Amino acid sequence: MGKDNMYDVIIIGGGPAGLSAAIYLARAKYKVLVMEQNQLGGQITITSEVVNYPGVFRTSGKQLTEQMRLQGKAFGAEYLIARAEKVELAEDVKTVITDTGREFKALGIVLALGASPRKLGFDGEKEFQGRGVAYCATCDGEFFTGREVLVVGGGFAAAEEAMFLTKYATKVTIIVRKGEFSCAQSVVDKLAEYPSIEIRYNTEVVEAGGQGVITHATLKNNLTGETYRYEAEDGGNFGIFVFVGYAPATDLVAGQVELSKQGYIITDVNQKTNLDGVYAAGDVCIKNLRQVVTAVSDGATAATSLEKHVSAMHEKLGIGPMQQAKDDIPAAAAAEEPAAASSGSSDAFISEDIKTQLKAIINRFSRKVTLVVMNSGDNAGRELSGFAEELKGVHEMLEIGPEESTEGASYLDIRTEDGPAGIRYYSIPGGHEFNSFVIGMYNAAGPGQPIGDSLKGRIQALGTHTLSVMATLSCTNCPDVVMGTQRIAALNPNITAEMYDLSKFPEIKNKYNIMAVPCLIVDGQDTYFGKQTLEGLVEIAEKYSS
């Protein structure tokens, strides 16, 4: 185990709790790695307006957590986009193994694992996921433009998302199981400002039905026990958005740290678990209030308590101070730290700041990458040409090749000296997809993201397949699926990985009845919705290779 993979503390989870812990530990001169499987910032990044964080009058979840990340980075914290597959927490030196087989060691661990949207379990919920049932208004609200939607839940998230959905839906009906909301009355009062919102108290969804899309639902009055049929006023299909809280993401540590009956991590007042050197923070813990302010409090408490343990371990093991990262992009996170395309008022797709970050990443390429626009003369072709033009001259290891014509839809083709890498973008990789674009080039050029020999062998044994990912640029879950398919393509010349911004391809949306992203389409036939791990994507591809 080299020094590059040895840390004082590894923080698993990059939400507000993990980011706060990183600030405190890095400022105390400890070598810290934050490992996050999705997007740094966590669930709060999909919240468009935060108005109750002390000292900040108004901001978005994404802006708030990005400032936290930059603050931690300024103190030397490192960030890695990777999923922790396995942890060994009982020994003095803890081990974290990612889903690509990469192994890290640390003297202390902060478990900021967060929670994932909880499902209700009503009949039809699983069947219609991605075709009417959704769990993220920011990601999927646009698909219900001109339609009615039901919002299920009685908390703050349900109220906020219902208001957001009025941007798209003709009518929003909130289904509240009890006789009142569980959030602040001021939030409930704000709902009255939206004439298209209706609230049905003491009601729950029993069943969703229809052919391919949801055209009716069975609702139950919890006071009388009566059930009745709900249909959209125009007789068409509608959506059901579920916001009934979150389930703690503790599968990774089950059997090692002590959990409550509900699956939350049990800690003491200092956020310490039952294991020495293992602390927990944020929504994964038992607590009465799950807000950003309590998450950052947990992170700070866990970090300052863990400092004493790490110092004691230095003395016990005879380990001197570890070296903090000095580079602009930490070595441990090479080509894996998130970036973002410009979202300012400039007409440019890529800001000068991002170009500077790109140079640092491209410096690690093992061979040259060539980007070629396959142009059919459509709008997408013109946009992709402009995007490629902005990348000219960024680095000598990144070349923009002459455009080629194609009879089909235009796309950006990533190539190396060996030819096409099997990675194609049918839309400009803006927003969250800029991350997947950068990592796609890195995987094509090499050395690429580390991966275990067993999984690598399974990928190389796959047959010829096209893995098409339908995404939206605001979706925080989509890059995982895009990057996973591209990792497979980079390792197997028989695989083609395609990324589409679904908002630009209504014909695909209609053909497959897609009402949620990410959506994976295998060989133009079967669809798979939701987040997928790299191993999960391989398992899907193996079904078609047997």
N, C-alpha and C positions, 0 to 999 in steps of 0.2 A: 504494500500500500504506500503510494508516494505521498509526499507532503501536500501536493495539490489537492488530494482527496481527503485530507485530514483537517478537521475543524474543531474549534472550541465548542461551538454550538451549531446544530442544524435545526432550523425552524421549518416544520412541515406544514405548509399552508401560507399563502400570500395575501390573505385578507387583512383588514385593519388590525386584528390582534397580532398576526405574524409580523406585519410591517412595523408595528409599534415596538414589539420585542426586538426587532432587528436594529431599530434606531438606538435603543438603550444599550444593547450589547456591543454594537459597533462603536458607539461613542466611548464606551469603557475600554476600547482597544482590544476587544476579543475578535477572533477570526470567525465570521458568521456567514452561513449560507442559508438563504431562504429558498425552499423548494416548493414550487406551485405547479399543479398539473394543468391548470387552465390559464386564466388571465390573472396577472397580479392585480390585486384589488378586491377579489372575491365577489360575493353576491351584490354588494353595495354599488358596483360599477354600473348596474342596470337601472339604478335610481337616478332619475333626471334632476331631481331637486332635493337638496339637503338643507334644511333651515333650522335644525335644532342642535347643531354641533357648536359647543361653546367657543366664542371668539370668532366664528365664521358666520356672517349674516346669511349668506346664500351661496351655494355651490352645487356641483353635481357629485355623485358618488365617484365617478371616474376621475374628476379633477382633484378631489380630496385625497384619494388613495395614491394618485400619481405623485402628488407632492410628498406624501409619506415615503414612497419609494425613492424619490430623488434625495430626500433628506437622509435616509439610511445609506444610500450609495455614497453620499458626500462624506460620511463617516467611515466608509470602507466595506459596507455590507455587500455581499454578492448575491445574485439572483439566478435561479435556474428553473427553466420551464421543463418539468419532468414529473412523472407520476411515481410516487413511492409505492413499490410493489410489495416489499417485505421489510420489516424492521426487527432487529434483535436488541432488546432494551435492558436485559437483566445484568449484563456485564458492566464493568467500569467504563470500557470503551464501547460505545453504541455503534450499531451498523445499520445503514439505510441502503437498500438496493432498489434501483429504479426498474421500470418495466422494460427498459432496454438492456438490463444487465449491468448497469454502471453501479459501482459500489463506493459508498462514502462512510467515513468514520467520524465520530464526534465524542466529546466528553460529556456533553449534555444535549438534551432534546427538548424542544418546545412543540407540543402538538396543538397546532392551530388549524385543525382539520375541517372546521366549519360544519355545514349541514347542507343537505340537498332537498329540493322540493318534495314534499310528502304527497303521495298519491292517495286518493280516496277509496278506490276499490269498487266503485259502482259498476254495474253490468255495462259493458261496452267501452269502459275507459281505456283498457289496453288495446282493444280492437281499433279504436278511432284515434289513438295517439298519432299525431302528425296529419290526420285527416279530419280534424275538428276539435280534438282535445289538445290543449296546449297548457304550458306552465310558465311562459315568459311573454309578457305583453310587448316588451321592446323587440324581441326577436321575431314574433309571429303575428303581432297585431295587424300589420299591413295586409296580411293575407285575407283579412275579414273586412276589407273596405266595402262599404255598401251592404253589409250583412248585419244581422243581429248577433249578440253574444250573451252568454250567461257567464257571470263571474261568481265562482263559488268560494265563500270564505267570509269571515266576520272580523278580521283583524286589519291592521294598518296596511299590510301589503295588498289585500283585496280592495280596500277603498282607494288606495293610490293607483293601482293598476286599472281599476274601473274608470277612474277619471282620465287616465292616459288613453284608454281604448275608445273614448268618445271621439278621438281624432279620426278614427276609421269607421267604427260601427254606427249604424243608424239608430240602434237602441242597445242599451246595456242594462241587463237585469241582474242585480246582485242577489245571490241566494245565501241567506244567513241562517245557519242551523238553529241558533237560539233567538231569544226575543230582543236582543240588542247586540251592537258591535262590541268587541273587546278592546278597541283602541280609544284614544282620547276623543271626547265629544266634539272638540274643535275640528277634527278630521271629518267626523260624521256630518257636522253642520255644513262643511264645504261641499259635500255631495249634493246638497240642495241647490247649488248654483248651476248644476248641469241638468237641463230639462230632459235630456235623453236617457237619464239614469232612473231606473225603478228599483225599489228594494222590496224583497219578499222575505219577511222574518219567519222564524219557526218553520223553515222549509229546507229540504235536502233533495239532492239528485239521486234517484234510484236506478235509472237506466238511461242510456243513450242508444238511439237506433237509427237505421237508415241503410241505404245501399251505397257503400263506398264513402259517403259523406253523412254527416248528422242532419237528419230532417225532422226528428222528433225526440223528445225526452220525457221520461216519467218523473214527475216531482211528487214529493210527499209533504203533506201538512203535518208537522210533528205534534200539533195540539189535538187534532181530530183523528189522525191516523189515515186520513183520506189521501188517495193518490189521484193524480190527474195528468193529462197529456199536455205538454208544451210544444207549440209549433210556432215558427216565425210568422209574422203577420203577412208576409208576401208569399208564404208557402214554400220558400226555398230552404237551402241549408243554412246552418248557423254554427257558431263555435261555442265551446265550453272551456273557459279558462279557470284552472284550479289554483287557488292560493290559500291553502289551509295549513301553512306552517312548514317546518323543515324537519327532516329526520337526521340525527347526528351521524356523521360519516366516520364511524368508529370500527369498521370491519378490519382496517389495517392493524389495529392494536388489540382487538378482542382476544382474550386469553392471556394477555400480558399486563395490561393496566386494569384497574378495578373500574367497572361500569355500573351505573344504576340500572334498575329494571327497565327503564325507558331507553337505555343505551348510551346515556351521557357519561362523560368521564367524571369520576369523583375526585375532587381535589380538596386540599386544605385552604386556609385563608391566604397562603402564599402561592397558590396555584400549583402546588406540588402534588403529584399522583402518589400511588403506593410504592413507586419505584424511585430509588435515589437517582438524581440527575435527570429525571423525566418530569416535565411540567406541562400543563395544558392551559389554553387560553381561548376566549371567544365563545362562539355559539355551540361548540362541542361540549361545553361544560354545563353543569347544573347551575341555573341562575333564573332569577325572576324577570329580568329585563334584558332582551337581546337587541341592543342598539350599537351603533358605531362607538359611542362614547364609553360604553361598558366593555366593548371588545378591546379598545386601545388601553383601557385601564388594566384589564387582565394581562395584556401583553407586557405592559410596563412592570407590573407586579411579578410576573413570571420571570422576566429578564433580570431584574435586580435581585431576586431570590436565588436565581440560578448562578449568578456571578460568584457567590460564595462557594458553591459546590465546585465550579470549574477551577477556581483558584486552589482549592484543596486537592483536586485531582492533579493539577500541575505539580504540586509538591509530592504527592504520593507516587506518581509515575515518573517523576524526574523529567518532566517535559517543560521546556522553556516557553516563553511567549511565542505564539504562532504569528506568521506574517500575514498582515491584512493585504487585500488586493490593492494594487497601485494603478493598474491600467484603467482606461476609460470604460472598457468592457472587460469585466473580470475573466480571468483565464478559465475558471471553473464553469463559466456560463458561456463559453465561446460559441458564438452563432446561435445562442438559445435565449438570450435576453430579449424581452419584447421590445419592439420598436413600433412606431405608428406613422403612417403617411400623414402628410400635412393636412390639417383640418382648418387652417386659417382662411383668410379672405383672398389670399393669393390664388391666381389661376394655376399655379404650379401644382403638380401632383405630389412632388417630393420636396420637402424643405431642405435648406442648406444644412441645418442641424442633423437631419436624418442622413444626408449624404456623408457627413463627417463620421457618423456612427457606422455607416455601411463600409467605409474604407477600412475601419478597424476589423470588421468581420471578414471582409474579402481578403485581408492580409493573411488569413488562416486557410484560404483555399489551397488545395494541393495541385489543382490544375485549372486552366482557364475555362470560364463559362461564357457561352455565346447565347445571346437572346435574339431570336428571329421572330418577327411578326409575320404570321401567315394571314394575308389580307385578302378578303373577298370584296373589298370596296364598300362595306357596310359601315354603320356608325361605330360599331365596336372596333372595326379595323382602324378607323381614324383615331379613336381614343387610345388604342394600344400603341399606335405609331407615336403619338405624342408622349405617352408614358415612357416608351423605349428611348425616345430622343433625349429626355431629361437625364437618362442614365449614362449617356455618352460621356466618356472622359472621367467618370467617377474613379475608376481604377484600371490599371493595365491588365488585371486578371479578369475583368468583365468587359466583354466585347459585344457590340451591337451589330449583328450581321445584316446583310442586305435583305430587304423584304422579299417574300415569295408569295405568289398568288395561290389561292385555294378556292374551290368551288363551294365549299360548305361555309359554316360560320367562321368568322375570324378568330384567331387565338394567338397567344404568345407562347412560343416553344422554347423550353430550356434545353440547351445542348452543351456537350463537352467535345473534346477532341475525338471521342469514340462515336459521336453521333448524337441523336436525340436521346434525352434522359427519360423520356416517357412522362414528363411533367408539363402539363398544358394549362394555361389560364385563358378562359373564354371571356373574362371580364378583367378590368383593371383591379389589381390586388390592393385596394385601398382599405382604410379602416383596420379592423382586426386582421384582415387577410394579408396585410403587408408583412406580418410576422411569418406566416406560412410561406410567403414568396421568398423571403430571405433565407429561411431554413431549408426550403426546397433547393435553392441554389447551392447552399452549403453541403447538403447531402449528395447532390449530383457531383459537385467538384471534389468532395472528400476533404478531410477524412470523414466527415459526416458525424451524426450523433451516434454515440456508442450503442451497441446492441449485443445481446448475449448470443453465443454460438448456436444454441438450440433454436431460438426464434429466427435467427438469420438463415439457418438451414431450411426451416419450414417455408420461409419467404422465397428462397431460391428454388424450392421444389414446386412452386405454384405454376399452373398452366397459363395460357394466354387469356387475359381478362382486361376489361375497361372498367375502372372504378371512377364513377362520376359523382362529385359532391355538389349538391345544391346548397348554397349558402346565402346569407345576407351580410353586408359589411358591418352591420351593427351587432351581429350575433357573437356572443362571447364563447359559445360552445363549438362553433363551426371550425375554427382553426385547428382544433385537436384532430378532427376527422380529415381535414384537408392535409395536414402535415403527416398524419399516419399513412394515408394512401400514397403520398409522395415518397415517404420513406420506403415503402414497399416497392414502388416503381424504380427508385434509385438502385435497389439491390437486385431487381429482376427485370431483364430487358423485355420479358413477355407481358409486363404490366404497364398499362397507361393510366395515369391519374389525371383527372380533369377537374377544374374548379369553375363553377358558374355562379355569378350573382343572379339569384333566381328572379329578382325584380326586373331584370333585363330579358328574361326568357319566359314570358307568359305561356308560350305554347308547351313548354316542358311542364310548367306548373299545372296546366289544365290536363295534359295527357296522363300524368300520374296522380292527379288529385292531391297535390302537395299543399299542405296548410301549416307546415312547421318546418323549421330548419334546426340542425343540419339534416339533410336527407341524402343517403347514399344510394345510388342506383348501380346495380351490378349488371354489366353487359347489356344495358338498355332494357332490362327486364324487371327484376325484383327490387323493391325499395326497403330501406332500413332507416328508421328515424332515431334521432337522439345522439348523445355523446357515445363515442366508441374508443376504447383503448387500442393501442397498436396490436396487442394480442387478439383482441376481439375482432379487429378488421381482418387479421390473418385467418381466424377461425371462419369468418364469413366467406372469404375467398376460397378457403379449402373445401367448402361445401360444393363449389362449382368446379373444383379441380380433381375431384375423386372419380 
